[in-house]
């Protein structure tokens, strides 16, 4: 006897008991009793049939039981649709416990579309069990927000679980097909020309003039599309048929034959899907020969880009004028004290530079920036000597000036449109990365570092232009690591010193570098770098590196070899010791 069923979505009134069935009439007027089964049925009473309570909380059942009357249960779990297909009956206690948990958490089952069972143990015969084990649940507020959401059970593959997909919006099918696009790789196939010629000759000949040409072009496009699809994805139709066969096998009763066929079809489908992945089968080398070996293709690709970049560099160099020179096209920041003597030295230095290279300074694009403690008469005198304009903040630049670049970046970002995470990324990856090169060579003034920090802090707290915003945490707190409650921003003063300390470490390790040889001969010819000192007439770069020397000294420790270079009392050479050096030398050691 075949059993037919129909799924209907209904709204149940909570004030009336559940209906156990009803009569329906066919076309001949014959009435037939139809039994109702309910999916996603919440807690209900087996005595009165009302939703929302069970027997323990039913007033009618309590009254009949107290009076000693005969109790007849007209409702039961048989009203629920079984979500299990097996010879073994479902454990209703577990089902009731799960439904009660959903009630407590105020969650609702979202239902599904497709095959009802999501898990199959794939055992043959009576040992086979199918369950709706996977589902999606949500709160009423979520369902009200995503009213068009749906859950679909997708076709199975190799797993014993069906994949389920939750869509929060209704996916509208695309109308029509995509416009025709000619693929250049079709020209690699020899039969491409034959397809075009055949489609052109056999195309519809109706109409005259341009109308006939349009019809022939359309026929060529259709023929090329179908031919190209067959070339690039030759197994598309076979894959569709195999997927349909898997769907049917999953629905059928599980037997040894069905299971073997399911595994065989899955294996074939896997092989076809793997073949569809993009890969380079071969390429042509410069001689026009087709190569397919992986090593040969790698050589061709490397030679191609090598020649490409070499050609680009050659073109760029030969496009330069005869008076141009390749190199960094950035401006430079010159630091000095606001005195007439030092300004005259800068003027002389710029004049020597211009006479030697023929590149004169554009004073109209140059500017000078003073610290806040520089008096007005000194400013006017220096501006007159340099012949440049004074600015409160560098408002124009071509390259290096750090303060302007950071300031312009921060002013250009729309702070109100960014989340805190977006601001964090931009500050760390852009604003605080701009002065990295400069800080690795020069020790920036403390005021400049503080102003850069201030710009980043204002941007972080949403301050734009001259607005006033509350800074709920000072910058020192924000520069702490995230594990300690900060944001991990850089304090540019300390970062500047750390970058200069790296240059000092290079002087300690790379004794063959040109940098070491120049500084060694000039500043510490008779000692090592750790014992070097600043001198009054040293360069600003050397002064910057020496300023970071205490950082190196505090963390360096000698690794003892023959001991010839180590001063036993002054140097650090004792490992695993707090100070790494002798704190209380033995009496008489200095004399010995």
N, C-alpha and C positions, 0 to 999 in steps of 0.2 A: 504494500500500500504506500503510495507516494504521499509525502507531506508537503503541502504548499504553504507559503507564508508571505506576508507583506509587511513592510516596516512603515509605520506612520508616526509622525511627530504630533503629540497632543499636549494640551495644557490640562493638568489635573486640578480640580477644585479641592482645596484642603478641608472644606466643610462637609464633603460627602464621602462615603466609603468607596473604595476601589471597586470597579466593575470587573467581574470575573469573566465576562464574555457577553455575547449578544447575537441576535439573529440577523442574517443578511439574506436578501432575496436575489436570485439570479434572473436572467432575462425571461425565463418561463414562469416566474413567480414562485418558484420553489424556495422555501425558507430553510436555511441551514444555520446550525449553531456554530459560532466561531469562538474559540477560547482565546482570551487575551493574555499576553505575556508582557512584562514591563522591564525596560532597560533603565539603568541608573535610578532605580527605585530607592528612595531614602527609607528611614525607619518608619514602619507602620505597624499597626496593631493587628494581631492574628484573630482577635475577637470581634472588634467593631469595624475594622477595615479602614480606619482613619489614619491619615499621615501625621507624622510628628511625634508619636509616642509609641511605646511598646506595651506588652501586657502588664508589666510592673507598674506602669503609670496610667493605666486605663481605669477611669472611674466606673464605667459600666461593668467591666469585668470584675472589679472589686466588689461592687454591690451584689452581683449574682453569686459570686463565690462566698460572700458573707452570709447571704440568705440560704445557702445550701441548695440553690437551684441547679438544674442540669445545664452544663456548659457545652455549647456547640461551637466549634471553631470553623467558621466558613472561609477563613482566609489563611494563607500560609506562604512559606517560601516558594511553593510551586508557582506563584504568580511572577516570580523573577525569571528573567531569561538567563539560562545557564551559560556562563562564559567559559565553560569547560566542555570539551568533547572527548570523552573517555569512557571506558568500561567501568572505571571507578567513579562513584558519585562524588560531587564536590563537598567539601567540608563547610557546612553552612555556618558553623561557629566562627571560622576564620573570615568568612565573607561578612558576617554581622560585625565582627570586630573592626574590619577594615572600613565598613560604612560608618561605624561609630566614630572612628578616628577622623574621617573626612568631616563628619558633623562637628566634632569638637574644634577642628582647625578651620571650620567654615570654608571648606573647599568643595568645589563642584566638578564632576567629571565633564570634560569638554566633548565627549562623544567621539565619533570617528566616521570616516568614509572608507569603504573598501572591505577587504576580507576580515571577518570578525576576530579571528584568532591570530595573536602576534607571536606565539611560541609553539614550537613543534619539536617533540623529542626525536622524531624521525625513526621511531621503532616500528617495525611492521606488525600487522595484525592487531590482536587484542592489547598488545603492549603499547600501542600508539596513544599519545595524549596530546591534545591541542588546548591551549589556554589563551585567554586575552590577558597576558601578563604585563604588557607595557601600555601605559595610558598617560594622558595629560590632564592635570587638574589645575584649577585656578579659583581665586576668590570671586565673589560677585562683583566687587569693584573693578577687577581686571576684565571680567566679561562685559561689563557695561562700557568700559573704555575701548575694548576691541570687539565690537559686536559682530564684525564680519570674519572673525577668526574661525579656523577650521583645522581639524586634525585628519590626516590621511595616512592609511596604512599602505606603504609602498610594496612593490613586488619583492619577494625574497631572493637571495642569491645563495651563498654558501652557508651563511650563519643560520642557526636554529631560531633566531629572532627576526621578525620583520622590522625593517626600518620604519619609523614614524616621523612625519614632518608636520610641524605646527606653522601655519601661515596666519599672520595677524591681519592681512588684507586679502581681499578677493582679487585673484590674479586674472585680469581681463585678457582673453586671447587676442593675439595680434591680428589685425585685419590685413588681408592681402599678404603678399610675399615681398621679400626684399628686392630692391632694384638690382639689375644685372651689373656685375662688376667683372671685368676681364682680369684673370690672374696671369701675371707675367710668366710664372713657372710653367704654364700650359705650353709655351713655345718650345720647351725642352722636349716635348713629346712629338715624335715624327708624324703621328696621325692627326695632329691638331689641324693642319691645313686641309686634310681630307674631310674632316668634319665640317669645316667652314664651307668648302666647295660644295659638298653634298647638300648641306642645308640651304645654301644660296640657290642651287639649281632646282631643288625640289620644293622650294618655298612657294607660298600661295602667289599665284600670278594675277589675282584679281586687282582691278584698278589700273591706273595709269600714272606715269611720272613719279612724283615724290611719294604718293600713296603706295605704289607698288614697292618702292625701295624701302619704305618704312616696314612693310610687311615682311620683306626678305630679311631685313636687319633683325626684326623680332624673332623670326624663325632661327636665325643664326645664334642669337642669344640663348634661346631655349635649348637648342641642340648643344651648345657649348656648356651650358649650366648642367645639363644632364650628363654629358660626357665627362666634364670635370669632376662632378660628384662621384661618378663611377670610378674615376682614376684615383682620386685622393681618398675616398672612403668606399672601397669596392665591396665591403661586407655589410653595408648599412641595412639592406633588406634582410639579410640572413640574421643579423643581430636582433632585429625587431621580431622575427619569427621565433627565435630562441627564447626571447624574453616572454612572449606570449605562451610558449610551451611550458616555461617554468611556472607561470601563474596557474595554468591548468593542473600541472602536477602537484602544486601545493594544495589545491582544493580537493583533489581526488583522495580516496582512501589509501592510506599508506600501506604498501605491500613491499615485498622484496624487489619485485620488478619495477615498481614505481620509484623506490629509493635509488636503485641502480641507474635508472634512466635520468633521475634528477641530478645525480652526481655527474653523469656523463655529459648532460647538456650544460651544467655549470662549468665543467672543464673546457668545453669548446667555446663557451661564451667568454671565459677568462682569456683564452688565447687570442680571440678576435679583438677584444678590447685592448689588450696589450699592444697589438700590432698597430692600433690607431694612434698611439702616442707619437708626437712629433719627434723626428730625428733627422739628421743630415746623412743621407745615403752616400753622397759623393760631391765633389766640386771639381772645377776645371782649374788647372794651373796656368801659369803665364804663357806656356807654349800651346795652350788649347787642349791638352790631354786630360782625359777624365780619370780622376783618382778616387778610390774608395777606401783604401786602407787608412786607419785612424792616424798612424804616424805621418803618412804622406799629406793628409788633410791638415794636420797641425802645422807642418812645414809651410804649406801654401798660405795658410792664414797668417802665420808669423811674418813671412816675407811680404805679404800684401800690406799689412799695417806698418811694417818697417819702412817700406818704400813710400807709403802714404805720408807718414809723419816726416820723413826726410824731405820729401817734396814740399810739404807745407812750410817747413822751416826755411828751406832754400828760397821759396817764393816770398816769404815774409821778410827775409834779410835783403833780397834784391829789390824789394819795393821801397826800402828806406832811402832817403835822400843821402847825398854824399857827405852832408854835414851832421847826419844823425848817428847815434851810437846805441846799440842794443843794451838793454839793462833795465833795472827798475825805474819806472817813470813816476816815482813818489816824491812828495815834498819831504823836507826834513825839519825837525824841531831842534832849535839850538837853545840851550839853557845857559844863562849867565846871570851874574849879579847886576842889579840896576845901578851901574856906575858908568861914568863917562869913559874911563879907561878900558873896561872890558868891552863896551860897545864899539870903541874904535878898533880894538883887536878883531872883532867880528867883521867890521867893514873891510879891514885889510885882508883878512882871510878870504872873504867873498871875492875881493878884487883879484887876488892871486888865483883863485879857482877859475874866474872868468877869463883871465889872460891865458891860463894854461890850456883850457879846454874849448874856449870860444863860446861857452854857454853863459850868457849874462842873466842876472837875476831880474825877474819881472817884479818890480816894486809895487805895481798896482795890485798884484795878486798876493802880495806878502802882507803880513800883519804882525803886531806885537801884542803880547798879553802880559800884564803886570800882576803881581801879587797885591793883596789888599792893603799891605802896610807900606807900599811905595808912595811917597809924597807926590803931590800934583806937579810941582816945579821940576822934579826929577823926571817925571813921565814926559812932560812937554819937551824937555831938553833931549831925551833919548829918542823920542819920535822924530824930532828935527834932525838929529844926527843920522838916523837910519833911513829916513825918507819914506817911511811906511805909515800905515794908519794903525790906530790903537783900537782894539776891540775888547769888549767885556767877556766875550766867549768867541772862540774861533768860529765865525759863521760862514766861512767858505774854505774849501780845501780841494786839493787834487789827489791826495793820497794818504800819506802817513799820519797827519795830525790825529792823535788818538782821541782827544776829548771831543772834537767835532764829530768824528765818525760815530762814536758811541751815542752822542747827543742826537744826531740826525736819525740814527737807527731807532732810538727810543721814541723820538717825536713822530716818526713815520708809522709806528705800529698803532693799530687801533686797540688801545688797552681795554676799552669797554666791551669789545667784542671777543675777548680772549678769556678763557677760564684760567684758574690759578695754575693748572698743569701746563697750559700753553705759555703763560708768562714765564714759568720756571724754565721751560725748554729754551725759550728765546733769550732769556738772560744768560743762561749757562752756555748755550751753543753759539751765540752771536755777540751779545754786548760784552761779555767778559772774555771772549776769545779774540776780539779785535786787537787789544794792546799786548797780546802774548809775545809777538816778535820784538816789539820795542822794549818790553820788560826783560827780555832775555839778554839785552845789551846794555841798557841804561837804567840807572836808579832814578825813577820818577820822583819829583817832589811830593812830599807827604800831602800837601794841599791838593795837588792834582789827583792823587789816588783817592783822597777823601771826597772830592767832587765827583769822580767817576762812581764811587760807591753810592753817593747821594743820588745820582741820576738813576741808578738801578733800583734803589730803595723807593724812590718816588714812583717809578713805573710799576713796581711790585704792588704798591698800595693804591694804584689807580689814579695817581696825581698827574694831570695833563696841563702843560703850560704853567700858568701862574695860580692854578687851583691850590687849595689848602685841604689836604686829606690827613686824617689821623694815622700815624704809624703805630700800630698796636704793639709791635715789638721793635726794639732797636736793631741796628744792622749787625751788631756783635752776636745777638741771639740767632739771627738768620744765617750767619756764616758757620754755625755749629753743624756737625754731622746730623743726619736725620735720626740716627740711633740715639742721639742726645737731645732730640727735640727741635733741632734747627732745620734748615732747608738745604744745607750743603753748598750755599753760595760761596764764592771766593772773596776773601778780604784782600783787595788788590795790593795793599801795602806788604802783607806777608807773602803774597804770591810773587810779587816783584823780587823780594829778597830770595825766595826759593829758586826762582829762575836764574838769578845771578849766581847762586850757590852751585847750580848745575854747571855753569861755565867754569867755576873754580874747580869742580870735580874733573872736568876735562883737562885742566892744567895739571892736575895731579896724576892723571892716568895716561894721557896721550902726549908723551914727551917728544914724539917725532913730528907733531903737527907744527905748521908754520906759526900758528897763534902762540904755542908754548915757547918756541925759539925766540920770537920777537919780545914777548913779555919777560922771558928769562934774562935775555941780554940787557934789557932796559931797566927792570925793576928789582929782580932778585938774583943777581949773578953769582952770589956766594952762599946762598942758602936755598932750602926748598920752599915751595909755595906756602906751606903752612906757617912759615916764619917770616914771610914777606910783610913789608909795611908800606904805608902810603908815603908819598913825598910831595912837597909843596907844588912842584911843577909837573906833576903827573897828569895824564890824560883823564878825561871824565869817565871813559870806559874802565880804566884801571881803578879809579876811585870807586866806581860802582861795584866792581868785583871784590875789591878789598872790603867794602861795606858788608858783604855777605860772608866774609871769612870766618867770623865767629860761629856761624851756623855749621860750617864744615868742621871747625875745631871741636865743637861740642859733640859731634857724632862720629868722628873718625877715631880709629884705633889701629895701631901698627900690628901687622902680622909678622911675628919675629922669624927672621931667617938667620943670617949670620950676625945680625945685631950691629953692623958697622954704622948704619944710618940713624940709629936710635939713640937719643939722649935719655939715659935711663931715669933721670930724675924729673926732667921737664916733660917728656913725651908720654902719651898714653899707649901702653903696650901690654897691660895686664887684662886678659879677657875675663868675662864673667865677674867683674868687680865694679862696684858702683861708679867710682871715678876713673877707672881704667889706668890709674897712675899711682905712684907711691905718695902717700899722704904724709908719712913720718919717716923720712930717710934715716938710715942708720948713721950714728955719729962718726964723723970722719970720712964718710963716703965722698963728700964733695972734694975734700983734699986729695983723695986717692984717685 
